[in-house]
Amino acid sequence: MTSVPGSALEAMFSGRHELKKVNGRVFIDRDADVFKMVISYLRNGKRIHAIADESLKERFEMELDYWNLDEE
């Protein structure tokens, strides 16, 4: 979660802020299907470009922008 310096996720998980937890887990109220793609992006360091579903592609781009992960 902290692999992209300056991103909102990096700030959130840096230890500088207290995280709100639900049942001992950090709850991030975002679209789960799209957030899985964000996690994949963070793990692999590669942006997913070949998304056939235009709606999903748009939501993924919006999520990258939301977390300040969009390098383009």
Buried (B, 14 or more C-beta within 10 A) or exposed (E): BEEBEEBEBBBBBEEEEEEEEEEEEEEBEEBEEBBEBBEEBBEEEEBBEEBEEEEBBEBBBEBBEBBBBBEE
